[in-house]
Structures are given as C-alpha cells and as structure tokens.
Amino acid sequence: MRRAAFIFGVFAVAASVAAGQPNPVPEEPAQDRPAPEPEKPPAPAQEPRRAPRSEIFLDRPHKFLSRRVEDYARKLDDFLSDPNRAYDSTGSTLQIRGYVTFFEGGHTEGKADVRANVSLPNTEDRLKLIVQRGLEAGTQTAAERDIRNVVESTQAAAPAAVQDNNYYLGLKALLAEVFSVTLSAEGGAKFGQPVDPYIRLRAFRDFVLSQWAIRVSETPLWKRSEGSSAASEIAMLRPINDEWQLRLTTKATWRSTTNYFDLAQIGSLYFTPGRRTVYTFELGAFAPSDRSLNQSVYSVTLRARRQLYQDWLYLEVTPQVLYPETNGFRPANSLMLHIETLFGDRYLQP
C-alpha cells in the first residue's frame, strides 16, 4: 500500500508540473523559413537632363531672335504711334494730333484730329469706347493717312484717300483669341444728323518667321451710307541691325460702291540714331484694280519724328512728293508739320 501510494503521488506531482507549462511547439525546419529581404542600395543621384543638340543649336537661337524681332516691332510701332497699331493697342489711350501742311504756291492748310480708345471699367480691357475721325482712318497705315491728307487738300483723286472727316462714336468688344488670332467687333454711329450707323469686324495675327515680324489682318466694314468694304493687309518688319529696320506693307481694300480693289504697296526704311528720334524713308504706290481708271498715285516721303518730352509729346516733319496720274504724274510737293500728344496710364511717369 505504501508503495502504491508513493507511485500515485509521483504521478500527481508530474501531472501538476506538466499542466503549469505550455505545450512545446515544434520548430519549423530551417529550410522552410523565408529568407530576409536584402536592403536595397540608395538610388544614385540623377544627373541634370542635357538639352538635345537640336534645342541648343536651333530652338534657343530661334526663340532669342523671335523675342528680339518682336521687341523691335513693338518699340518701333509704339514710338511711331502707327494708326493701325494704335487701334489694336491695349489700355486706354487719347491721341490728339494737330498738323499744318504747306503746299507749292503758298497754300497752307491746318487740321486737328482726335482719337480715343477708352477701356470701360470692370471689363478687363475687353470692352472699349471708341472715338475716331473717319472710320477707315482707324486701321490705315501712316503712309495712307498722310496721302489722304495731302490728296484731300489738292483735290486729286487717289484710291488710298477716303474723304471722311466725320467723327464717330463706337463700342468695341474683344470677342476671342483663337489659334493666336485676335477677333473683335465694333458698332456705332456718326456724330450728328443724319444718323449713320456702322459695324466693323477685325481679325489679326502677329507671328515671327525667320527674322520677320509679320502681321496679317482682315477688316470688314459696313456703313449704311456707303455699303460694305473689306481691307486685307500684310505688314512685314525686319530689323537689319540696331539702327536700321525694313518694313513692307501690302494692302487691298474692296468697296461695294466701286466694286473694285484699291491697292497699296508701301516700302519703308527706318533709321533710329537715338532713343528719341526716328527717320523714315518711304516709297508708296497706290492704284485701283480697274486699270481703266487713271487714278494711280506714287509717293516719296521722308518722315522725321522727334520725342519732345518724355514719351507722350512728339513733333513730326514730313516732306512729301506725290505723282498723281490725274495730273500727268507731275510732282506735287508738300511739307507737313505734326504735333502729337498722347494720354493714358501707360504715359504716366512713375
């Protein structure tokens, strides 16, 4: 009995010890354990991308020259206050021109001209109030403007001269800019009686080709008293160096009243010896597309423009010789003196 009790006690102690310890879990074989992932080496520093040779030798010089040509064109047009470019300019501008023309034989004539482009508030320069003398004068070149003034005074017929001295009030809206083409529309009427409404559309694009700054424009116009017209123009400006620039302008204007085109070809050479002076030598040819009409006019013009004070007061001296076909191509000499004053935010000194 004692021996049985002893054996039973040993088994009881062994069972209590086994119950107090967790059951051992067999270890997985070493070959079944996943191997630790090796640490990835740090990514090498990326070298800066080298520009391809085509960009170095072609794109970069092209961009530089394009910007330079655009700067030349913009500065020259701003200095000359070209009527065509002034019409398309941004911001508000008031231009007052007074000029006196001296003709052969002692005849003298003086005139004044006012043109205003006023941006309406809260429209982000997309809506303007336009005041102008003569509708087509707003989109004429400086050469056409001077030809018109002289031709009206001498009573000689010329295709480029539109004898319209009335003032017009209009509202111009910038419609859109699509594929670098700027589209605008304008509507208004003549001051005074009878009321003469008009509608004008305009589309133009500026771009650079090689070393030429080019503007292509189309300007349809409808006026109740004169019907419809459309002016197509290509102007090309090329800087020769820092002092000399060349501009070629081709223009064709169709009018329903005549049913033919008035053609103009103008070549201009600009010389800018300093920041405040520009000399322009121009050769112009004006003719109708209907060659049965003897209305051709050729012009030789020298224009000297001087900045008298800051960038808003200018003096311009323009000797000119016209050769009208109606006068047997005999020369008609004239001398014009212009005083021009400009107003607007851009002309305020800081």
C-alpha positions in Angstrom: 0.0 0.0 0.0 2.8 2.4 0.9 4.5 1.6 -2.4 1.3 2.2 -4.4 0.6 5.5 -2.6 4.2 6.6 -3.4 3.8 5.9 -7.1 0.4 7.6 -7.2 2.0 10.7 -5.5 4.8 10.9 -8.1 2.4 10.8 -11.0 0.2 13.5 -9.4 3.2 15.9 -9.0 4.3 15.2 -12.6 0.9 15.9 -13.9 0.6 19.2 -12.0 4.0 20.4 -13.3 3.0 19.5 -16.9 -0.3 21.3 -16.5 1.5 24.6 -15.5 3.8 24.7 -18.5 2.8 25.4 -22.1 2.9 22.7 -24.6 6.1 22.9 -26.7 5.5 23.9 -30.4 7.8 22.1 -32.8 10.1 24.4 -34.6 9.8 24.8 -38.3 12.6 23.4 -40.3 15.2 26.0 -41.2 14.8 25.4 -44.9 11.1 26.4 -44.7 11.7 29.9 -43.2 11.5 32.9 -45.7 14.9 34.4 -46.2 15.1 38.1 -45.1 14.9 40.6 -48.0 18.2 42.2 -48.7 18.3 46.0 -48.2 18.1 48.0 -51.5 21.1 50.3 -52.1 20.1 54.0 -52.3 19.2 55.3 -55.7 22.0 57.1 -57.4 21.6 60.9 -57.8 20.1 61.8 -61.2 22.2 63.9 -63.4 20.5 67.0 -64.9 19.0 66.4 -68.3 21.1 67.6 -71.1 19.3 69.6 -73.7 19.4 67.9 -77.1 21.6 69.4 -79.7 18.6 70.5 -81.8 17.4 72.6 -78.9 20.9 74.1 -78.3 21.6 75.0 -81.9 18.1 75.6 -83.3 15.4 76.2 -80.8 17.2 78.5 -78.4 18.6 80.9 -81.1 15.2 80.9 -82.8 13.4 81.9 -79.5 16.0 84.6 -78.9 15.7 86.1 -82.4 11.9 85.9 -82.3 11.8 87.8 -79.0 14.2 90.3 -80.3 12.3 90.9 -83.5 9.0 91.2 -81.6 10.6 93.8 -79.3 11.9 95.8 -82.3 8.4 95.8 -83.8 6.6 96.7 -80.6 9.0 99.6 -79.7 9.0 101.0 -83.2 5.2 101.0 -83.5 4.8 102.5 -80.1 7.2 105.3 -80.9 5.6 106.0 -84.3 2.1 105.7 -82.9 1.0 104.0 -86.1 -2.7 104.4 -86.6 -3.2 100.7 -87.4 -1.4 99.5 -84.3 -2.9 102.2 -82.1 -6.4 100.9 -82.9 -5.4 97.4 -81.7 -3.5 98.5 -78.6 -4.5 97.6 -75.1 -5.4 100.0 -72.3 -6.9 103.5 -72.6 -5.4 106.0 -74.9 -6.3 109.5 -76.1 -4.4 110.8 -79.1 -4.6 114.5 -80.2 -2.9 115.4 -83.5 -2.6 118.9 -84.9 -0.9 119.4 -88.3 -0.2 122.1 -90.8 0.5 121.3 -94.5 2.4 123.7 -96.7 1.8 123.3 -100.5 3.6 124.7 -103.5 2.3 128.2 -104.4 1.9 129.4 -100.8 -1.3 127.5 -99.9 -1.4 126.4 -96.3 -3.9 124.2 -94.5 -4.3 123.2 -90.9 -6.3 120.4 -89.3 -6.8 118.6 -86.0 -7.6 115.0 -85.3 -8.7 113.3 -82.1 -8.8 109.5 -81.5 -9.7 107.8 -78.2 -9.7 104.2 -77.0 -11.2 104.1 -73.5 -11.4 100.8 -71.7 -14.6 100.5 -69.7 -14.2 99.7 -66.0 -14.6 96.1 -64.8 -14.3 94.7 -68.3 -10.6 93.6 -68.2 -9.8 95.6 -71.3 -12.4 93.6 -73.4 -14.8 96.5 -73.9 -13.8 99.9 -75.2 -15.4 103.2 -76.1 -14.0 104.4 -79.5 -14.0 108.0 -80.7 -12.4 108.5 -84.1 -12.4 110.8 -87.1 -13.1 108.8 -90.3 -13.8 105.1 -89.9 -11.1 103.8 -92.2 -8.5 106.1 -90.6 -8.5 103.9 -87.6 -7.0 101.0 -89.5 -4.9 102.8 -92.0 -1.1 102.9 -92.2 0.7 106.2 -91.5 1.5 106.4 -95.3 -2.1 106.1 -96.2 -3.1 108.7 -93.6 -0.5 111.3 -95.0 -1.5 110.5 -98.6 -5.2 111.1 -97.7 -4.4 114.5 -96.0 -2.5 115.8 -99.0 -4.8 114.4 -101.6 -7.9 115.9 -100.0 -6.2 119.3 -99.9 -5.1 119.2 -103.5 -8.4 117.7 -104.7 -6.6 114.9 -106.6 -8.3 111.5 -106.7 -6.4 108.7 -105.1 -7.5 105.2 -104.2 -6.0 105.3 -100.8 -7.8 108.5 -99.8 -11.2 108.2 -98.3 -12.7 111.7 -97.8 -14.5 111.2 -94.5 -13.9 113.9 -91.9 -16.9 113.0 -89.7 -16.4 111.9 -86.1 -17.8 108.5 -85.0 -18.7 107.0 -81.6 -18.5 103.3 -81.2 -18.3 100.4 -78.8 -15.6 97.8 -79.4 -15.6 94.3 -77.9 -12.8 91.8 -77.8 -14.6 88.6 -78.8 -11.9 85.9 -78.6 -8.3 84.8 -79.2 -8.3 81.6 -81.1 -5.2 80.0 -82.5 -3.3 83.3 -81.9 -5.9 85.2 -83.9 -7.5 88.2 -82.1 -11.1 88.8 -83.1 -13.0 92.0 -82.3 -16.3 93.6 -83.2 -17.3 97.2 -83.2 -20.6 99.1 -83.7 -21.6 102.7 -83.5 -22.8 105.7 -85.4 -21.7 109.1 -86.8 -21.9 112.2 -84.6 -24.7 114.5 -85.7 -27.5 114.1 -88.3 -28.5 112.1 -90.2 -27.6 109.1 -88.1 -25.2 106.9 -90.0 -24.7 103.5 -88.1 -21.8 101.2 -88.9 -20.5 97.7 -87.9 -16.8 96.7 -88.1 -15.2 93.3 -87.6 -11.5 92.8 -87.3 -9.2 89.7 -87.1 -5.4 89.9 -86.9 -2.5 87.7 -86.0 1.1 88.5 -85.2 3.9 86.0 -85.7 7.6 85.7 -86.4 9.0 84.0 -89.5 12.8 83.8 -89.6 13.8 87.4 -88.8 10.5 89.0 -90.0 7.8 90.2 -87.6 4.6 89.7 -89.6 1.0 90.9 -89.0 -1.9 89.6 -91.1 -5.2 91.4 -90.7 -8.7 91.4 -92.2 -11.2 94.2 -91.5 -14.7 94.0 -92.9 -16.8 97.2 -92.5 -20.4 98.1 -93.2 -21.8 101.6 -93.1 -25.3 102.4 -94.0 -24.5 105.4 -96.2 -21.6 103.7 -98.2 -22.3 100.0 -98.1 -19.7 97.4 -97.3 -15.9 97.2 -97.6 -13.1 94.8 -96.6 -9.4 95.6 -96.1 -6.8 92.9 -96.2 -3.3 93.7 -95.1 0.1 92.0 -94.7 2.9 94.0 -92.9 6.4 92.6 -92.6 9.1 94.2 -90.4 12.7 93.1 -90.4 15.4 94.5 -88.2 18.7 94.9 -90.2 20.7 96.0 -87.1 20.3 98.1 -84.0 19.7 101.3 -86.1 18.0 100.1 -89.3 14.7 98.4 -89.9 12.8 97.5 -93.1 9.0 97.2 -93.4 7.0 96.1 -96.4 3.2 96.6 -96.4 0.7 95.2 -98.9 -2.9 96.2 -98.7 -6.1 95.6 -100.8 -9.4 97.3 -99.9 -12.6 96.3 -101.7 -15.6 98.6 -101.6 -19.2 97.8 -102.8 -19.6 101.4 -104.0 -16.9 100.9 -106.6 -16.8 97.1 -107.0 -13.0 97.0 -107.4 -10.0 96.9 -105.1 -7.9 99.9 -104.0 -4.3 98.5 -103.9 -1.4 99.9 -101.9 2.2 98.8 -101.7 4.5 100.6 -99.3 8.2 100.1 -98.6 9.6 101.8 -95.5 13.2 102.1 -94.2 13.6 103.2 -90.6 16.7 104.8 -89.2 16.8 105.2 -85.4 20.1 107.0 -84.4 18.9 107.5 -80.8 16.2 106.7 -78.4 14.2 109.9 -79.1 14.5 110.1 -82.9 13.3 108.1 -85.9 13.8 108.9 -89.6 11.6 107.1 -92.2 12.1 106.9 -95.9 9.0 105.6 -97.7 8.1 104.7 -101.3 4.4 104.1 -102.0 2.3 103.0 -104.9 -1.5 103.3 -104.9 -3.8 102.2 -107.7 -7.2 100.7 -108.4 -7.5 97.2 -109.6 -9.6 98.5 -112.5 -6.9 99.8 -114.8 -9.4 101.7 -117.0 -9.3 104.3 -114.2 -6.5 106.8 -114.3 -6.1 107.1 -110.5 -2.7 105.8 -109.7 -0.6 107.7 -107.3 3.1 107.3 -106.4 4.7 108.9 -103.4 8.1 109.6 -102.0 8.1 110.5 -98.3 10.7 111.4 -95.7 9.4 111.4 -92.2 11.4 112.7 -89.2 9.8 112.1 -85.8 11.2 113.5 -82.6 10.2 112.9 -79.0 10.0 116.3 -77.5 9.1 115.4 -73.9 9.1 112.0 -72.2 7.0 109.5 -74.3 3.8 111.5 -74.9 4.7 114.6 -76.8 6.1 114.3 -80.4 7.0 116.5 -83.3 6.9 115.1 -86.8 8.2 116.8 -90.0 7.2 115.2 -93.3 8.3 116.4 -96.7 6.5 114.5 -99.4 6.3 114.4 -103.2 3.2 112.9 -104.9 3.0 111.8 -108.5 -0.7 111.5 -109.3 -1.8 110.1 -112.7 -4.7 112.6 -112.9 -2.0 115.3 -113.1 0.1 113.5 -115.7 2.5 112.2 -112.9 3.8 115.8 -112.4 5.2 116.1 -108.9 3.2 117.8 -106.2 5.4 118.9 -103.3 4.2 119.4 -99.7 5.6 119.8 -96.2 3.6 118.6 -93.2 4.3 119.5 -89.6 2.6 117.3 -86.9 2.3 117.9 -83.2 1.1 114.8 -81.3 0.0 114.4 -77.7 -0.8 111.1 -76.0 -2.7 110.5 -72.8 -3.3 107.3 -70.8 -2.0 105.2 -67.9 1.0 104.0 -69.9 2.2 107.6 -70.4 2.3 108.4 -66.7 5.7 108.6 -65.2 6.2 106.5 -62.0 
